[in-house]
Structures are given as C-alpha cells and as structure tokens.
Amino acid sequence: MATNTTTKKTATATTTAASESVTEAITAEARPEHTPTRPVPVVGPSLIEGKEPVPVTLSHHLRIDGADYQPGSQVRVSPDYARRLRTQGYTSRT
C-alpha cells in the first residue's frame, strides 16, 4: 500500500473567501430585476368577429398551438374555446 508523504494544509482562509463569494452571489440572485407584466396573449382558435377574449385559469397541464401551459396559468381564449375547455374540465372553478 502506498503512503502519502505530503502534509495537509489548512484551508480556513480559502474556505472563508469562497463562502463569502457564494453568499454575495446568492444575494445578487435573490433580488431579480422587476419586469413589467405583459398582457396575456389570446391562444387557441381565432376569435369570432365582434367577440372579446375570455380569461381562463387552467386546472390541468395543456398544450395549445405548440406552447405548454402549466396548471394555474391564466390564458385568454375565445368564448367558444373557453366553453369547450370548461366542458372538458381544463379550467379551474375559481
């Protein structure tokens, strides 16, 4: 069995410096810049002329036009599509 003849160095100075840099990085990441909210786009089938989009909160994961929407996401859809989503159980009751 081979033995290691080198002596161990204490790493307290490097550990302290490393932990301080990690703490600074975490606090910088904890405060993200405020981004203004954008209006929710209309998704799904196109609107019928003269109708306004209806906001709907999804209760299940749904993929619309190639985009994934998680439960709790709020989307604006045509009134007809909103009615179909409610019938199929994709919208929340609140």
C-alpha positions as CSV (number, residue, x, y, z in Angstrom):
1,M,0.0,0.0,0.0
2,A,1.4,3.4,-0.9
3,T,1.6,6.2,1.6
4,N,1.1,9.9,1.0
5,T,4.1,11.8,2.3
6,T,2.7,15.3,1.7
7,T,1.4,17.3,4.7
8,K,-2.2,18.7,4.7
9,K,-2.7,22.4,4.6
10,T,-5.5,24.1,6.5
11,A,-8.0,25.7,4.2
12,T,-9.7,28.1,6.5
13,A,-8.6,31.2,4.6
14,T,-9.7,29.8,1.3
15,T,-13.0,28.4,2.7
16,T,-13.9,31.7,4.2
17,A,-13.2,33.6,1.0
18,A,-15.2,31.0,-1.0
19,S,-18.2,31.2,1.3
20,E,-18.2,35.0,1.2
21,S,-18.3,34.9,-2.7
22,V,-21.1,32.3,-2.7
23,T,-23.1,34.5,-0.2
24,E,-22.7,37.5,-2.4
25,A,-23.8,35.5,-5.5
26,I,-26.9,34.2,-3.7
27,T,-28.0,37.7,-2.5
28,A,-27.5,39.0,-6.0
29,E,-29.7,36.3,-7.5
30,A,-32.3,36.6,-4.7
31,R,-33.2,40.1,-5.9
32,P,-34.2,39.8,-9.6
33,E,-35.0,42.9,-11.5
34,H,-38.6,43.8,-11.8
35,T,-40.0,43.1,-15.2
36,P,-43.3,44.7,-16.2
37,T,-46.1,42.3,-16.8
38,R,-47.1,41.8,-20.4
39,P,-50.8,41.4,-21.4
40,V,-51.8,37.7,-21.7
41,P,-51.9,36.8,-25.4
42,V,-55.0,35.2,-26.9
43,V,-54.3,31.5,-27.6
44,G,-56.3,28.7,-29.3
45,P,-58.7,29.1,-32.1
46,S,-59.2,32.6,-33.5
47,L,-61.8,35.0,-32.2
48,I,-65.1,35.4,-33.8
49,E,-65.5,38.9,-35.1
50,G,-67.1,41.2,-32.5
51,K,-66.3,38.9,-29.6
52,E,-63.9,39.7,-26.7
53,P,-61.4,37.2,-25.4
54,V,-62.2,35.5,-22.1
55,P,-59.6,35.0,-19.4
56,V,-59.4,31.4,-18.2
57,T,-57.3,29.8,-15.4
58,L,-56.2,26.3,-16.2
59,S,-56.6,23.5,-13.7
60,H,-54.5,21.0,-15.7
61,H,-51.4,21.0,-18.0
62,L,-52.5,21.9,-21.5
63,R,-50.6,22.2,-24.8
64,I,-52.1,24.8,-27.1
65,D,-50.6,25.7,-30.5
66,G,-47.3,24.1,-29.5
67,A,-46.9,26.0,-26.2
68,D,-47.2,24.3,-22.8
69,Y,-49.3,25.9,-20.1
70,Q,-49.0,24.7,-16.5
71,P,-51.9,24.3,-14.0
72,G,-52.7,27.8,-12.6
73,S,-51.7,29.6,-15.8
74,Q,-54.1,32.2,-17.0
75,V,-54.7,32.5,-20.7
76,R,-57.2,34.4,-22.8
77,V,-59.2,32.4,-25.3
78,S,-62.3,32.9,-27.5
79,P,-65.6,32.4,-25.7
80,D,-66.3,29.2,-27.7
81,Y,-63.0,27.7,-26.8
82,A,-63.5,28.7,-23.2
83,R,-66.8,26.8,-23.1
84,R,-65.1,23.7,-24.6
85,L,-62.3,23.9,-22.1
86,R,-64.8,24.1,-19.2
87,T,-66.8,21.2,-20.5
88,Q,-63.7,19.0,-20.8
89,G,-62.6,20.0,-17.2
90,Y,-59.5,22.0,-18.1
91,T,-60.4,25.2,-16.3
92,S,-60.5,25.8,-12.5
93,R,-63.7,26.6,-10.8
94,T,-62.5,29.8,-9.1
